[in-house]
Amino acid sequence: MKIAIVGAGITGLTAAYYLSKKGHKVYIFEKDKFAGGLASGFRAGDWYLERFYHHIFKDDKHIQQLTDDLGLNNIWLWKDCGAPIFYQGKMHPFSSPVDLLKFSPLSFINRIRTGLTSLYLLLNKDYRFFEGKKAAFWLKKYMGQESWKVIWRPLMIKKFGNFYSFISMTWMWARVNRRSRFLGYPKGGFQIIINKLVSEIKRNKGKIILNEEVKTLKELGSFDKTIFTGANPAFLKLASDLPEKYKNKLEKIEYFGTVLVLLTLKKPLSNWAYWMNINDNNIPFVGCVQHTNLVSKKYYKNLHPLYLVSYTSRKSKLFKQKDEEIFKKWVSYLKRINKDFNSSWIKNYQIIKEPFTQPIFKVDSYKDIPSFKTPIKNFYLANTSQIYPWDRAVNYAVGLGKRIAFSL
Ligand SMILES: Cc1cc2nc3c(=O)[nH]c(=O)nc-3n(C[C@H](O)[C@H](O)[C@H](O)COP(=O)(O)OP(=O)(O)OC[C@H]3O[C@@H](n4cnc5c(N)ncnc54)[C@H](O)[C@@H]3O)c2cc1C
């Protein structure tokens, strides 16, 4: 078959890799000038660095299977990282039961309660038990008001904005149940996997056409089948004559975007923490990721990439704000995290904005998860709106790409 794939992100590349391996003739159309989508990176020294921070968890089997299939043996570096919480001016380690027992912002009884509830989420293997339950309600009820106010509410507001109170408890379950303390990073960067996918697709006689935005479905009329891997709003733009009922279903899944400041520092902001949850409503970013606490600085010319990230609606003021304003404002908060920080530590910076990075799974979203088949004959959809109950991640993008490749 002659198959068109729209999007050279991880989903599109994985689908193209397995389809081309099966002997199909694949053509990937990508609007950007590079392959890899949200997981793409650029050279930052001997290794690539992702535009958006990236790591995997121990249980992320699809991506590890893919790297095995690609012959990228022994590619994963693993590090015990954890995710400390910055609260009331202090960074609190938060990765083990002992850390929780020492977590002074909570009363002792609420530390125990939070620990027991987390254990329950960890041991309960069936997400369907949490379907139809709101995370905000459930967490308040079982972990207690204090834990909700100190730990979860600030994080959920920063992750989902005004949608926070509608988020499904399945999201929270997935977060606790499948995430490991040990984080994995591919030697050389995620771009090594992307480059290998690209070269294998080409070896299998597939074509990757960059800088080519598909604007209407009609352009793809000559293909036997087409797979669209961009976000639902991009699909709706392209396929305007879809039946109303189907359009409404896709529109029900809303998306948040990402605004990220990537700083190259001469010194690390933190000497030990990789991922820092910023539970302080006055600080405009929710995550602060000191990449060189996951991967050695020696691969980045002895410099220290630091990501500051905020998730927000593409309609928010932040999306319209000028890069320099965002940079100045966000950097002004770094002294709160490390009092020794000084702007002379910054070698350079870039601001990266993407409008559709996170499908928002609300309490009743499970009823609206689209299938691969669309109402248009031979036209398929494979994107992160279908990975429910999991949070968007390369592992699930690989899983999707593989599944669609084997279901055509
Ligand atoms: C801030 C941030 C941090 C993240 N951190 C992690 C992490 O630590 N670990 C992890 O596993 N995952 C992480 N992810 C998620 C991960 O990057 C994504 O889940 C994954 O890359 C999605 O791949 P995809 O191919 O489905 O989508 P995308 O990467 O979005 O690819 C879709 C592609 O389609 C193209 N496209 C869309 N419309 C058209 C069109 N009309 N014509 C042509 N091309 C089109 C786009 O340009 C894009 O390249 C993170 C994401 C973000 C935003």
The ligand as a Gaussian input file, in Angstrom:
#p B3LYP/6-31G(d) Opt

LIG

0 1
 C        7.149000      20.365000      27.941000
 C        7.046000      18.924000      27.548000
 C        7.754000      17.982000      28.265000
 C        7.651000      16.637000      27.951000
 N        8.362000      15.757000      28.689000
 C        8.294000      14.463000      28.399000
 C        9.067000      13.533000      29.135000
 O        9.813000      13.889000      30.044000
 N        8.960000      12.228000      28.811000
 C        8.137000      11.795000      27.812000
 O        8.098000      10.574000      27.571000
 N        7.396000      12.646000      27.100000
 C        7.445000      13.967000      27.379000
 N        6.689000      14.844000      26.644000
 C        5.676000      14.336000      25.717000
 C        6.215000      13.864000      24.392000
 O        7.084000      14.800000      23.820000
 C        5.022000      13.652000      23.467000
 O        4.050000      12.851000      24.069000
 C        5.403000      12.972000      22.156000
 O        6.581000      13.517000      21.620000
 C        4.234000      13.132000      21.193000
 O        4.589000      12.681000      19.924000
 P        3.549000      12.777000      18.726000
 O        4.227000      12.287000      17.511000
 O        2.291000      12.081000      19.120000
 O        3.157000      14.301000      18.604000
 P        4.054000      15.528000      18.113000
 O        5.411000      15.438000      18.640000
 O        3.237000      16.736000      18.420000
 O        4.131000      15.317000      16.536000
 C        3.115000      15.703000      15.649000
 C        3.785000      16.264000      14.409000
 O        2.793000      16.569000      13.440000
 C        3.171000      17.744000      12.756000
 N        1.977000      18.303000      12.109000
 C        0.824000      18.694000      12.710000
 N       -0.066000      19.139000      11.774000
 C        0.542000      19.001000      10.575000
 C        0.141000      19.269000       9.227000
 N       -1.064000      19.764000       8.947000
 N        1.018000      19.019000       8.222000
 C        2.256000      18.501000       8.475000
 N        2.684000      18.225000       9.733000
 C        1.837000      18.462000      10.780000
 C        3.754000      18.602000      13.861000
 O        4.575000      19.626000      13.361000
 C        4.522000      17.560000      14.695000
 O        5.862000      17.451000      14.272000
 C        6.807000      16.212000      26.904000
 C        6.110000      17.155000      26.148000
 C        6.218000      18.497000      26.464000
 C        5.473000      19.514000      25.669000

